[in-house]
Amino acid sequence: MIRNEQNDMLTRIAEALERLAPRKVAPPDFDASNAFVWNVAPDQLVPILSVKHVDINLLQAIDRVRDILWQNTQQFADGFPANNALLWGARGMGKSSLVKALHAKIRTQDKASLALIEIHREDIPSLPRLLDHIRNTSRRVILFCDDLSFDENDSSYKSLKAVLEGGIEGRPENVIFYATSNRRHLMPRDMIENERAASLAPAESVEEKVSLSDRFGLWLGFHSCSQEDYLSMVEGYLKFYKIDVDKEITQTQALEWARTRGARSGRVAWQFIQDLAGRHQINLQDTSQD
């Protein structure tokens, strides 16, 4: 009786340990798609067969940063050195849309080996495991994290620092890291100010926090657009979708739409176009800016 109870207990312990042990996962199939999303628990690259992206010609008022990131991405796709890039600034001005649009555009130029992998902010600690998979492929990979930022008591930024630069293995040559954020230093200003006030060595403590953004060779700023730029965005959508409406009336409506939202941006312009198309019973493909 006692021996049976002991055997049952050992069986339960063995089953519990098996549940806690990391699952063995098959190597990802990088030929399954040109874009993937990285998921954890268990680790897996999920193929995305159709990536939602906006036509790059619709991205208005960001010509300079578009050209810089275009050149950087072309260099990387062609097998030459390129920099990690941080796209920071105003909401709705096309930061993540630019990354996806460039990937789609470059792939039309016979750059079949260029893949896009999105990693969620909360999965940043799993980056080293993801890179272990990517090292084993010949494909060149844009590793993309949208809306990247870190809050107080969040130490996962340290693993990202080591991956971008400074680790023993470092970033594989076939990987480049693009991130978008509303914060230039990826951390809230009050967090940095608190470090200055509370730390025994404030300069060193702040330096540790802001040095993450220094790992990005390119800092590309996206700023709120002017009224002229906003109306150009609206006009660009009208031409792209061949929406035949009165220009003067539409501009007045577009400005009123922006006032009710307290902002002018590519996202607001797209939302207005959706409303306009709905009122005129016109179907649009969803290619909104992020």
Secondary structure, DSSP 8 states (H G I E B T S, - for coil): -HHHHHHHHHHHHHHHHHHHS--------TTS-SEEEEETTTTEEEE-SS-----GGG--S-HHHHHHHHHHHHHHHTTS----EEEEESTTSSHHHHHHHHHHHHHTTT-TTEEEEEE-GGGGGGHHHHHHHHTT-SSEEEEEESS----TT--THHHHHHHHTTSSS-S-TTEEEEEEESSTTSS-HHHHHHHHHH-SSHHHHHHHHHHHHHT-SEEEEE----HHHHHHHHHHHHHHTT----HHHHHHHHHHHHHHHT--SHHHHHHHHHHHHHHTT---------
